[in-house]
Amino acid sequence: MLEVRPNCECCDKDLAPDSTEAMICTYECTFCETCVNDILENVCPNCGGGFAFRPIRPKVARRTGLSISHQPASVERVYTKYTIEELKEFSARVKHLKPEDR
């Protein structure tokens, strides 16, 4: 189950559980849409994969026990260990490859 992390790992923008601008890679590294497009260029700085919009966990349990109130989002903030320059250098090396070819 997704942690639903609360922030962009790059700019620390709050990303509420129902945010439509939260993007994740296959390892759930979490970034805002702006950072994914403008800084990372759709390259995860951790795994090198691409990003997809994070699904939104339902607010209402339409099936017993399955909602954000039953499985709350994480409150632990996560931050990248790389500088903006390092992020841009990394993405520049592989951004020309489609995510499925990385």
Buried (B, 14 or more C-beta within 10 A) or exposed (E): EBBBBBBBBBBBBEBEBEBEBBBBBEEEBBBBBBBBEEBBBBBBBBEBBBBEEBEBBBEEEEEEEEBBEEBEBBEEEBEBEBEEEEBBEBBEEBBEEEBEEE
